C-alpha cells in the first residue's frame, strides 16, 4: 500500500511557497519566521532588481537576524516540513497520554442510579 502524504497546514505551506519563490534556504526561512515576517509580504522586500539600492532578500533577512539576535544563524535549523512533522508527533503523543490517563472506563460507571 502506498504511504499517505501528510497534509501541510496553510500557514507552513505559505512559507514553503515563499522559500521556493524567493530561493531561500531553510535557515533563512526560520530566521524570517523568528523575526515575525509575513510570507505574503516578502515580495515587497525582494524587488531588488527594480530598486538596486535594496539588498537581496536572503541577505536582508540575515542582516536583520544578526542585528536583532546578535548571532549569524539559529542554533537549531529545521525545515518547515520537519517542523510540521515534529508538531504532529507531539500532538499524537499528547493525545495518547490523554487517552491513557483517562483509562478504560467500565460500562455503567457513569450511569446514574
Backbone as XML, in Angstrom:
<?xml version="1.0"?>
<chain id="A" units="angstrom">
  <residue number="1" name="UNK">
    <atom name="N" x="0.836" y="-1.173" z="0.000"/>
    <atom name="CA" x="0.000" y="0.000" z="0.000"/>
    <atom name="C" x="0.888" y="1.245" z="0.000"/>
  </residue>
  <residue number="2" name="UNK">
    <atom name="N" x="0.493" y="2.257" z="-0.700"/>
    <atom name="CA" x="1.263" y="3.497" z="-0.765"/>
    <atom name="C" x="1.090" y="4.287" z="0.529"/>
  </residue>
  <residue number="3" name="UNK">
    <atom name="N" x="2.156" y="4.959" z="0.917"/>
    <atom name="CA" x="2.103" y="5.776" z="2.109"/>
    <atom name="C" x="1.309" y="7.037" z="1.808"/>
  </residue>
  <residue number="4" name="UNK">
    <atom name="N" x="0.441" y="7.415" z="2.726"/>
    <atom name="CA" x="-0.369" y="8.605" z="2.538"/>
    <atom name="C" x="0.469" y="9.840" z="2.840"/>
  </residue>
  <residue number="5" name="UNK">
    <atom name="N" x="0.463" y="10.810" z="1.947"/>
    <atom name="CA" x="1.236" y="12.017" z="2.122"/>
    <atom name="C" x="0.561" y="12.900" z="3.174"/>
  </residue>
  <residue number="6" name="UNK">
    <atom name="N" x="1.375" y="13.432" z="4.090"/>
    <atom name="CA" x="0.838" y="14.258" z="5.163"/>
    <atom name="C" x="0.388" y="15.611" z="4.619"/>
  </residue>
  <residue number="7" name="UNK">
    <atom name="N" x="-0.769" y="16.045" z="5.047"/>
    <atom name="CA" x="-1.292" y="17.340" z="4.628"/>
    <atom name="C" x="-0.607" y="18.418" z="5.454"/>
  </residue>
  <residue number="8" name="UNK">
    <atom name="N" x="-0.099" y="19.444" z="4.785"/>
    <atom name="CA" x="0.584" y="20.531" z="5.475"/>
    <atom name="C" x="-0.413" y="21.665" z="5.672"/>
  </residue>
  <residue number="9" name="UNK">
    <atom name="N" x="-0.539" y="22.181" z="6.910"/>
    <atom name="CA" x="-1.465" y="23.287" z="7.167"/>
    <atom name="C" x="-1.145" y="24.523" z="6.323"/>
  </residue>
  <residue number="10" name="UNK">
    <atom name="N" x="-2.095" y="25.424" z="6.242"/>
    <atom name="CA" x="-1.994" y="26.568" z="5.338"/>
    <atom name="C" x="-0.811" y="27.487" z="5.643"/>
  </residue>
  <residue number="11" name="UNK">
    <atom name="N" x="-0.598" y="27.837" z="6.900"/>
    <atom name="CA" x="0.468" y="28.777" z="7.242"/>
    <atom name="C" x="1.862" y="28.225" z="6.911"/>
  </residue>
  <residue number="12" name="UNK">
    <atom name="N" x="2.202" y="27.000" z="7.330"/>
    <atom name="CA" x="3.506" y="26.470" z="6.905"/>
    <atom name="C" x="3.621" y="26.332" z="5.385"/>
  </residue>
  <residue number="13" name="UNK">
    <atom name="N" x="2.517" y="26.042" z="4.704"/>
    <atom name="CA" x="2.553" y="25.915" z="3.247"/>
    <atom name="C" x="2.923" y="27.242" z="2.599"/>
  </residue>
  <residue number="14" name="UNK">
    <atom name="N" x="2.476" y="28.348" z="3.185"/>
    <atom name="CA" x="2.843" y="29.664" z="2.654"/>
    <atom name="C" x="4.345" y="29.882" z="2.742"/>
  </residue>
  <residue number="15" name="UNK">
    <atom name="N" x="4.951" y="29.410" z="3.849"/>
    <atom name="CA" x="6.405" y="29.550" z="3.997"/>
    <atom name="C" x="7.140" y="28.664" z="3.002"/>
  </residue>
  <residue number="16" name="UNK">
    <atom name="N" x="6.615" y="27.487" z="2.731"/>
    <atom name="CA" x="7.231" y="26.590" z="1.746"/>
    <atom name="C" x="7.192" y="27.241" z="0.369"/>
  </residue>
  <residue number="17" name="UNK">
    <atom name="N" x="6.045" y="27.822" z="0.026"/>
    <atom name="CA" x="5.916" y="28.504" z="-1.271"/>
    <atom name="C" x="6.870" y="29.690" z="-1.362"/>
  </residue>
  <residue number="18" name="UNK">
    <atom name="N" x="6.986" y="30.453" z="-0.270"/>
    <atom name="CA" x="7.890" y="31.614" z="-0.259"/>
    <atom name="C" x="9.341" y="31.161" z="-0.389"/>
  </residue>
  <residue number="19" name="UNK">
    <atom name="N" x="9.670" y="30.040" z="0.252"/>
    <atom name="CA" x="11.042" y="29.521" z="0.163"/>
    <atom name="C" x="11.393" y="29.186" z="-1.283"/>
  </residue>
  <residue number="20" name="UNK">
    <atom name="N" x="10.455" y="28.582" z="-1.986"/>
    <atom name="CA" x="10.697" y="28.226" z="-3.389"/>
    <atom name="C" x="10.726" y="29.465" z="-4.283"/>
  </residue>
  <residue number="21" name="UNK">
    <atom name="N" x="9.813" y="30.370" z="-4.055"/>
    <atom name="CA" x="9.687" y="31.550" z="-4.913"/>
    <atom name="C" x="10.882" y="32.490" z="-4.800"/>
  </residue>
  <residue number="22" name="UNK">
    <atom name="N" x="11.385" y="32.688" z="-3.576"/>
    <atom name="CA" x="12.457" y="33.649" z="-3.348"/>
    <atom name="C" x="13.820" y="32.983" z="-3.160"/>
  </residue>
  <residue number="23" name="UNK">
    <atom name="N" x="13.909" y="31.680" z="-3.396"/>
    <atom name="CA" x="15.168" y="30.924" z="-3.319"/>
    <atom name="C" x="15.842" y="31.091" z="-1.961"/>
  </residue>
  <residue number="24" name="UNK">
    <atom name="N" x="15.078" y="30.856" z="-0.896"/>
    <atom name="CA" x="15.606" y="30.972" z="0.460"/>
    <atom name="C" x="16.027" y="29.605" z="0.970"/>
  </residue>
  <residue number="25" name="UNK">
    <atom name="N" x="16.999" y="29.590" z="1.866"/>
    <atom name="CA" x="17.406" y="28.332" z="2.495"/>
    <atom name="C" x="16.475" y="28.069" z="3.684"/>
  </residue>
  <residue number="26" name="UNK">
    <atom name="N" x="16.578" y="26.879" z="4.253"/>
    <atom name="CA" x="15.765" y="26.543" z="5.427"/>
    <atom name="C" x="16.115" y="27.472" z="6.583"/>
  </residue>
  <residue number="27" name="UNK">
    <atom name="N" x="17.395" y="27.793" z="6.739"/>
    <atom name="CA" x="17.833" y="28.680" z="7.820"/>
    <atom name="C" x="17.255" y="30.081" z="7.627"/>
  </residue>
  <residue number="28" name="UNK">
    <atom name="N" x="17.238" y="30.571" z="6.397"/>
    <atom name="CA" x="16.712" y="31.911" z="6.136"/>
    <atom name="C" x="15.210" y="31.976" z="6.381"/>
  </residue>
  <residue number="29" name="UNK">
    <atom name="N" x="14.495" y="30.912" z="6.053"/>
    <atom name="CA" x="13.058" y="30.866" z="6.327"/>
    <atom name="C" x="12.825" y="30.878" z="7.828"/>
  </residue>
  <residue number="30" name="UNK">
    <atom name="N" x="13.613" y="30.110" z="8.557"/>
    <atom name="CA" x="13.461" y="30.069" z="10.008"/>
    <atom name="C" x="13.791" y="31.431" z="10.616"/>
  </residue>
  <residue number="31" name="UNK">
    <atom name="N" x="14.830" y="32.094" z="10.108"/>
    <atom name="CA" x="15.175" y="33.430" z="10.595"/>
    <atom name="C" x="14.010" y="34.392" z="10.350"/>
  </residue>
  <residue number="32" name="UNK">
    <atom name="N" x="13.435" y="34.354" z="9.159"/>
    <atom name="CA" x="12.318" y="35.241" z="8.817"/>
    <atom name="C" x="11.121" y="34.967" z="9.731"/>
  </residue>
  <residue number="33" name="UNK">
    <atom name="N" x="10.866" y="33.712" z="10.034"/>
    <atom name="CA" x="9.756" y="33.369" z="10.928"/>
    <atom name="C" x="10.009" y="33.900" z="12.326"/>
  </residue>
  <residue number="34" name="UNK">
    <atom name="N" x="11.256" y="33.737" z="12.813"/>
    <atom name="CA" x="11.599" y="34.232" z="14.150"/>
    <atom name="C" x="11.548" y="35.756" z="14.215"/>
  </residue>
  <residue number="35" name="UNK">
    <atom name="N" x="11.809" y="36.416" z="13.104"/>
    <atom name="CA" x="11.717" y="37.880" z="13.044"/>
    <atom name="C" x="10.271" y="38.351" z="12.956"/>
  </residue>
  <residue number="36" name="UNK">
    <atom name="N" x="9.346" y="37.434" z="12.704"/>
    <atom name="CA" x="7.932" y="37.781" z="12.630"/>
    <atom name="C" x="7.505" y="38.293" z="11.274"/>
  </residue>
  <residue number="37" name="UNK">
    <atom name="N" x="8.261" y="37.948" z="10.247"/>
    <atom name="CA" x="7.903" y="38.389" z="8.899"/>
    <atom name="C" x="6.693" y="37.620" z="8.387"/>
  </residue>
  <residue number="38" name="UNK">
    <atom name="N" x="6.000" y="38.246" z="7.444"/>
    <atom name="CA" x="4.821" y="37.659" z="6.835"/>
    <atom name="C" x="5.221" y="37.119" z="5.464"/>
  </residue>
  <residue number="39" name="UNK">
    <atom name="N" x="5.011" y="35.824" z="5.180"/>
    <atom name="CA" x="5.430" y="35.280" z="3.888"/>
    <atom name="C" x="4.725" y="35.930" z="2.707"/>
  </residue>
  <residue number="40" name="UNK">
    <atom name="N" x="3.542" y="36.470" z="2.924"/>
    <atom name="CA" x="2.810" y="37.118" z="1.830"/>
    <atom name="C" x="3.385" y="38.486" z="1.493"/>
  </residue>
  <residue number="41" name="UNK">
    <atom name="N" x="4.150" y="39.079" z="2.401"/>
    <atom name="CA" x="4.692" y="40.422" z="2.192"/>
    <atom name="C" x="6.146" y="40.409" z="1.730"/>
  </residue>
  <residue number="42" name="UNK">
    <atom name="N" x="6.739" y="39.242" z="1.549"/>
    <atom name="CA" x="8.147" y="39.170" z="1.171"/>
    <atom name="C" x="8.405" y="39.738" z="-0.223"/>
  </residue>
  <residue number="43" name="UNK">
    <atom name="N" x="7.432" y="39.715" z="-1.086"/>
    <atom name="CA" x="7.602" y="40.242" z="-2.437"/>
    <atom name="C" x="7.931" y="41.722" z="-2.453"/>
  </residue>
  <residue number="44" name="UNK">
    <atom name="N" x="7.385" y="42.467" z="-1.508"/>
    <atom name="CA" x="7.673" y="43.894" z="-1.423"/>
    <atom name="C" x="9.089" y="44.173" z="-0.959"/>
  </residue>
  <residue number="45" name="UNK">
    <atom name="N" x="9.644" y="43.246" z="-0.213"/>
    <atom name="CA" x="11.015" y="43.398" z="0.275"/>
    <atom name="C" x="12.029" y="42.889" z="-0.736"/>
  </residue>
  <residue number="46" name="UNK">
    <atom name="N" x="11.589" y="42.060" z="-1.665"/>
    <atom name="CA" x="12.508" y="41.324" z="-2.530"/>
    <atom name="C" x="12.722" y="41.949" z="-3.900"/>
  </residue>
  <residue number="47" name="UNK">
    <atom name="N" x="12.154" y="43.080" z="-4.201"/>
    <atom name="CA" x="12.256" y="43.583" z="-5.567"/>
    <atom name="C" x="13.546" y="44.376" z="-5.780"/>
  </residue>
  <residue number="48" name="UNK">
    <atom name="N" x="14.672" y="43.771" z="-5.486"/>
    <atom name="CA" x="15.966" y="44.437" z="-5.615"/>
    <atom name="C" x="16.385" y="44.616" z="-7.080"/>
  </residue>
  <residue number="49" name="UNK">
    <atom name="N" x="15.725" y="43.934" z="-8.008"/>
    <atom name="CA" x="16.052" y="44.118" z="-9.422"/>
    <atom name="C" x="15.545" y="45.478" z="-9.914"/>
  </residue>
  <residue number="50" name="UNK">
    <atom name="N" x="14.373" y="45.893" z="-9.414"/>
    <atom name="CA" x="13.821" y="47.182" z="-9.819"/>
    <atom name="C" x="14.431" y="48.321" z="-9.010"/>
  </residue>
  <residue number="51" name="UNK">
    <atom name="N" x="14.779" y="48.028" z="-7.759"/>
    <atom name="CA" x="15.359" y="49.036" z="-6.877"/>
    <atom name="C" x="16.744" y="48.560" z="-6.451"/>
  </residue>
  <residue number="52" name="UNK">
    <atom name="N" x="17.776" y="48.935" z="-7.206"/>
    <atom name="CA" x="19.109" y="48.383" z="-6.978"/>
    <atom name="C" x="19.696" y="48.709" z="-5.601"/>
  </residue>
  <residue number="53" name="UNK">
    <atom name="N" x="19.171" y="49.715" z="-4.934"/>
    <atom name="CA" x="19.693" y="50.064" z="-3.629"/>
    <atom name="C" x="19.260" y="49.072" z="-2.553"/>
  </residue>
  <residue number="54" name="UNK">
    <atom name="N" x="18.260" y="48.249" z="-2.857"/>
    <atom name="CA" x="17.810" y="47.247" z="-1.891"/>
    <atom name="C" x="18.729" y="46.042" z="-1.924"/>
  </residue>
  <residue number="55" name="UNK">
    <atom name="N" x="18.970" y="45.466" z="-0.747"/>
    <atom name="CA" x="19.754" y="44.232" z="-0.671"/>
    <atom name="C" x="18.866" y="43.069" z="-1.099"/>
  </residue>
  <residue number="56" name="UNK">
    <atom name="N" x="19.438" y="42.021" z="-1.663"/>
    <atom name="CA" x="18.646" y="40.829" z="-1.979"/>
    <atom name="C" x="17.990" y="40.278" z="-0.698"/>
  </residue>
  <residue number="57" name="UNK">
    <atom name="N" x="16.830" y="39.696" z="-0.838"/>
    <atom name="CA" x="16.043" y="39.246" z="0.311"/>
    <atom name="C" x="16.810" y="38.330" z="1.260"/>
  </residue>
  <residue number="58" name="UNK">
    <atom name="N" x="17.535" y="37.308" z="0.778"/>
    <atom name="CA" x="18.252" y="36.439" z="1.722"/>
    <atom name="C" x="19.275" y="37.206" z="2.566"/>
  </residue>
  <residue number="59" name="UNK">
    <atom name="N" x="19.987" y="38.139" z="1.948"/>
    <atom name="CA" x="20.983" y="38.932" z="2.682"/>
    <atom name="C" x="20.287" y="39.871" z="3.662"/>
  </residue>
  <residue number="60" name="UNK">
    <atom name="N" x="19.159" y="40.442" z="3.245"/>
    <atom name="CA" x="18.392" y="41.335" z="4.119"/>
    <atom name="C" x="17.908" y="40.607" z="5.365"/>
  </residue>
  <residue number="61" name="UNK">
    <atom name="N" x="17.388" y="39.398" z="5.194"/>
    <atom name="CA" x="16.905" y="38.601" z="6.331"/>
    <atom name="C" x="18.062" y="38.294" z="7.271"/>
  </residue>
  <residue number="62" name="UNK">
    <atom name="N" x="19.200" y="37.863" z="6.718"/>
    <atom name="CA" x="20.352" y="37.537" z="7.556"/>
    <atom name="C" x="20.838" y="38.765" z="8.321"/>
  </residue>
  <residue number="63" name="UNK">
    <atom name="N" x="20.833" y="39.927" z="7.668"/>
    <atom name="CA" x="21.272" y="41.164" z="8.324"/>
    <atom name="C" x="20.350" y="41.514" z="9.492"/>
  </residue>
  <residue number="64" name="UNK">
    <atom name="N" x="19.030" y="41.452" z="9.273"/>
    <atom name="CA" x="18.074" y="41.755" z="10.342"/>
    <atom name="C" x="18.195" y="40.773" z="11.504"/>
  </residue>
  <residue number="65" name="UNK">
    <atom name="N" x="18.408" y="39.501" z="11.186"/>
    <atom name="CA" x="18.536" y="38.477" z="12.232"/>
    <atom name="C" x="19.784" y="38.757" z="13.077"/>
  </residue>
  <residue number="66" name="UNK">
    <atom name="N" x="20.885" y="39.073" z="12.418"/>
    <atom name="CA" x="22.139" y="39.381" z="13.119"/>
    <atom name="C" x="21.946" y="40.595" z="14.026"/>
  </residue>
  <residue number="67" name="UNK">
    <atom name="N" x="21.255" y="41.586" z="13.507"/>
    <atom name="CA" x="21.043" y="42.831" z="14.247"/>
    <atom name="C" x="20.165" y="42.602" z="15.488"/>
  </residue>
  <residue number="68" name="UNK">
    <atom name="N" x="19.104" y="41.811" z="15.337"/>
    <atom name="CA" x="18.184" y="41.622" z="16.453"/>
    <atom name="C" x="18.681" y="40.587" z="17.469"/>
  </residue>
  <residue number="69" name="UNK">
    <atom name="N" x="19.196" y="39.455" z="17.003"/>
    <atom name="CA" x="19.545" y="38.369" z="17.905"/>
    <atom name="C" x="21.030" y="38.282" z="18.214"/>
  </residue>
  <residue number="70" name="UNK">
    <atom name="N" x="21.859" y="39.004" z="17.480"/>
    <atom name="CA" x="23.290" y="39.011" z="17.756"/>
    <atom name="C" x="24.015" y="37.733" z="17.372"/>
  </residue>
  <residue number="71" name="UNK">
    <atom name="N" x="23.434" y="36.943" z="16.511"/>
    <atom name="CA" x="24.096" y="35.723" z="16.021"/>
    <atom name="C" x="23.766" y="35.541" z="14.547"/>
  </residue>
  <residue number="72" name="UNK">
    <atom name="N" x="24.622" y="34.801" z="13.872"/>
    <atom name="CA" x="24.506" y="34.680" z="12.421"/>
    <atom name="C" x="23.367" y="33.769" z="11.975"/>
  </residue>
  <residue number="73" name="UNK">
    <atom name="N" x="23.043" y="32.759" z="12.773"/>
    <atom name="CA" x="22.006" y="31.797" z="12.375"/>
    <atom name="C" x="21.372" y="31.192" z="13.629"/>
  </residue>
  <residue number="74" name="UNK">
    <atom name="N" x="20.186" y="30.618" z="13.491"/>
    <atom name="CA" x="19.555" y="29.935" z="14.628"/>
    <atom name="C" x="20.407" y="28.751" z="15.091"/>
  </residue>
  <residue number="75" name="UNK">
    <atom name="N" x="20.303" y="28.406" z="16.360"/>
    <atom name="CA" x="21.073" y="27.288" z="16.908"/>
    <atom name="C" x="20.665" y="25.967" z="16.277"/>
  </residue>
  <residue number="76" name="UNK">
    <atom name="N" x="19.372" y="25.771" z="16.110"/>
    <atom name="CA" x="18.846" y="24.518" z="15.551"/>
    <atom name="C" x="17.992" y="24.867" z="14.333"/>
  </residue>
  <residue number="77" name="UNK">
    <atom name="N" x="18.455" y="24.480" z="13.170"/>
    <atom name="CA" x="17.741" y="24.793" z="11.928"/>
    <atom name="C" x="16.889" y="23.594" z="11.523"/>
  </residue>
  <residue number="78" name="UNK">
    <atom name="N" x="15.589" y="23.846" z="11.337"/>
    <atom name="CA" x="14.652" y="22.819" z="10.890"/>
    <atom name="C" x="13.941" y="23.313" z="9.642"/>
  </residue>
  <residue number="79" name="UNK">
    <atom name="N" x="13.709" y="22.421" z="8.714"/>
    <atom name="CA" x="12.896" y="22.799" z="7.557"/>
    <atom name="C" x="11.441" y="22.888" z="8.012"/>
  </residue>
  <residue number="80" name="UNK">
    <atom name="N" x="10.636" y="23.545" z="7.227"/>
    <atom name="CA" x="9.211" y="23.679" z="7.557"/>
    <atom name="C" x="8.561" y="22.304" z="7.614"/>
  </residue>
  <residue number="81" name="UNK">
    <atom name="N" x="8.932" y="21.432" z="6.676"/>
    <atom name="CA" x="8.353" y="20.091" z="6.641"/>
    <atom name="C" x="8.702" y="19.307" z="7.909"/>
  </residue>
  <residue number="82" name="UNK">
    <atom name="N" x="9.961" y="19.411" z="8.354"/>
    <atom name="CA" x="10.369" y="18.728" z="9.586"/>
    <atom name="C" x="9.638" y="19.300" z="10.790"/>
  </residue>
  <residue number="83" name="UNK">
    <atom name="N" x="9.457" y="20.608" z="10.804"/>
    <atom name="CA" x="8.750" y="21.258" z="11.913"/>
    <atom name="C" x="7.296" y="20.789" z="11.973"/>
  </residue>
  <residue number="84" name="UNK">
    <atom name="N" x="6.650" y="20.661" z="10.823"/>
    <atom name="CA" x="5.258" y="20.187" z="10.779"/>
    <atom name="C" x="5.192" y="18.753" z="11.302"/>
  </residue>
  <residue number="85" name="UNK">
    <atom name="N" x="6.152" y="17.903" z="10.867"/>
    <atom name="CA" x="6.191" y="16.512" z="11.364"/>
    <atom name="C" x="6.412" y="16.468" z="12.868"/>
  </residue>
  <residue number="86" name="UNK">
    <atom name="N" x="7.290" y="17.328" z="13.378"/>
    <atom name="CA" x="7.578" y="17.370" z="14.810"/>
    <atom name="C" x="6.340" y="17.774" z="15.608"/>
  </residue>
  <residue number="87" name="UNK">
    <atom name="N" x="5.623" y="18.765" z="15.125"/>
    <atom name="CA" x="4.399" y="19.213" z="15.794"/>
    <atom name="C" x="3.347" y="18.110" z="15.772"/>
  </residue>
  <residue number="88" name="UNK">
    <atom name="N" x="3.203" y="17.412" z="14.642"/>
    <atom name="CA" x="2.224" y="16.320" z="14.539"/>
    <atom name="C" x="2.582" y="15.185" z="15.490"/>
  </residue>
  <residue number="89" name="UNK">
    <atom name="N" x="3.875" y="14.880" z="15.629"/>
    <atom name="CA" x="4.299" y="13.818" z="16.539"/>
    <atom name="C" x="4.010" y="14.200" z="17.985"/>
  </residue>
  <residue number="90" name="UNK">
    <atom name="N" x="4.275" y="15.447" z="18.352"/>
    <atom name="CA" x="3.987" y="15.910" z="19.713"/>
    <atom name="C" x="2.493" y="15.838" z="20.002"/>
  </residue>
  <residue number="91" name="UNK">
    <atom name="N" x="1.703" y="16.225" z="19.013"/>
    <atom name="CA" x="0.252" y="16.204" z="19.172"/>
    <atom name="C" x="-0.240" y="14.767" z="19.366"/>
  </residue>
  <residue number="92" name="UNK">
    <atom name="N" x="0.326" y="13.829" z="18.599"/>
    <atom name="CA" x="-0.068" y="12.424" z="18.726"/>
    <atom name="C" x="0.334" y="11.870" z="20.089"/>
  </residue>
  <residue number="93" name="UNK">
    <atom name="N" x="1.529" y="12.228" z="20.567"/>
    <atom name="CA" x="1.961" y="11.775" z="21.889"/>
    <atom name="C" x="1.040" y="12.320" z="22.975"/>
  </residue>
  <residue number="94" name="UNK">
    <atom name="N" x="0.686" y="13.584" z="22.866"/>
    <atom name="CA" x="-0.199" y="14.190" z="23.850"/>
    <atom name="C" x="-1.565" y="13.524" z="23.830"/>
  </residue>
  <residue number="95" name="UNK">
    <atom name="N" x="-2.054" y="13.211" z="22.638"/>
    <atom name="CA" x="-3.341" y="12.531" z="22.500"/>
    <atom name="C" x="-3.290" y="11.158" z="23.163"/>
  </residue>
  <residue number="96" name="UNK">
    <atom name="N" x="-2.176" y="10.432" z="22.929"/>
    <atom name="CA" x="-2.009" y="9.102" z="23.534"/>
    <atom name="C" x="-1.941" y="9.187" z="25.061"/>
  </residue>
  <residue number="97" name="UNK">
    <atom name="N" x="-1.192" y="10.166" z="25.577"/>
    <atom name="CA" x="-1.095" y="10.326" z="27.040"/>
    <atom name="C" x="-2.452" y="10.649" z="27.642"/>
  </residue>
  <residue number="98" name="UNK">
    <atom name="N" x="-3.191" y="11.531" z="26.972"/>
    <atom name="CA" x="-4.507" y="11.907" z="27.468"/>
    <atom name="C" x="-5.444" y="10.708" z="27.450"/>
  </residue>
  <residue number="99" name="UNK">
    <atom name="N" x="-5.348" y="9.909" z="26.381"/>
    <atom name="CA" x="-6.194" y="8.726" z="26.259"/>
    <atom name="C" x="-5.819" y="7.696" z="27.325"/>
  </residue>
  <residue number="100" name="UNK">
    <atom name="N" x="-4.519" y="7.518" z="27.570"/>
    <atom name="CA" x="-4.065" y="6.560" z="28.579"/>
    <atom name="C" x="-4.413" y="7.034" z="29.989"/>
  </residue>
  <residue number="101" name="UNK">
    <atom name="N" x="-4.372" y="8.336" z="30.232"/>
    <atom name="CA" x="-4.670" y="8.878" z="31.555"/>
    <atom name="C" x="-6.144" y="8.728" z="31.897"/>
  </residue>
  <residue number="102" name="UNK">
    <atom name="N" x="-7.001" y="8.809" z="30.887"/>
    <atom name="CA" x="-8.430" y="8.670" z="31.159"/>
    <atom name="C" x="-8.758" y="7.220" z="31.524"/>
  </residue>
  <residue number="103" name="UNK">
    <atom name="N" x="-7.942" y="6.298" z="31.039"/>
    <atom name="CA" x="-8.096" y="4.892" z="31.396"/>
    <atom name="C" x="-9.338" y="4.272" z="30.787"/>
  </residue>
  <residue number="104" name="UNK">
    <atom name="N" x="-9.365" y="2.956" z="30.783"/>
    <atom name="CA" x="-10.561" y="2.281" z="30.265"/>
    <atom name="C" x="-11.720" y="2.436" z="31.252"/>
  </residue>
  <residue number="105" name="UNK">
    <atom name="N" x="-12.827" y="2.920" z="30.771"/>
    <atom name="CA" x="-13.998" y="3.096" z="31.623"/>
    <atom name="C" x="-14.918" y="1.900" z="31.453"/>
  </residue>
  <residue number="106" name="UNK">
    <atom name="N" x="-15.405" y="1.407" z="32.578"/>
    <atom name="CA" x="-16.325" y="0.277" z="32.522"/>
    <atom name="C" x="-17.710" y="0.766" z="32.158"/>
  </residue>
  <residue number="107" name="UNK">
    <atom name="N" x="-18.447" y="-0.115" z="31.536"/>
    <atom name="CA" x="-19.807" y="0.230" z="31.152"/>
    <atom name="C" x="-20.645" y="0.401" z="32.435"/>
  </residue>
  <residue number="108" name="UNK">
    <atom name="N" x="-21.383" y="1.460" z="32.477"/>
    <atom name="CA" x="-22.243" y="1.706" z="33.629"/>
    <atom name="C" x="-21.573" y="2.538" z="34.695"/>
  </residue>
  <residue number="109" name="UNK">
    <atom name="N" x="-20.312" y="2.858" z="34.558"/>
    <atom name="CA" x="-19.605" y="3.614" z="35.590"/>
    <atom name="C" x="-20.155" y="5.040" z="35.693"/>
  </residue>
  <residue number="110" name="UNK">
    <atom name="N" x="-20.525" y="5.624" z="34.572"/>
    <atom name="CA" x="-21.016" y="6.989" z="34.555"/>
    <atom name="C" x="-22.528" y="7.089" z="34.579"/>
  </residue>
  <residue number="111" name="UNK">
    <atom name="N" x="-23.200" y="5.970" z="34.621"/>
    <atom name="CA" x="-24.670" y="5.994" z="34.604"/>
    <atom name="C" x="-25.219" y="6.363" z="35.958"/>
  </residue>
  <residue number="112" name="UNK">
    <atom name="N" x="-26.293" y="7.075" z="35.952"/>
    <atom name="CA" x="-26.953" y="7.462" z="37.215"/>
    <atom name="C" x="-27.731" y="6.276" z="37.773"/>
  </residue>
  <residue number="113" name="UNK">
    <atom name="N" x="-27.842" y="6.238" z="39.054"/>
    <atom name="CA" x="-28.536" y="5.131" z="39.718"/>
    <atom name="C" x="-30.017" y="5.353" z="39.754"/>
  </residue>
</chain>
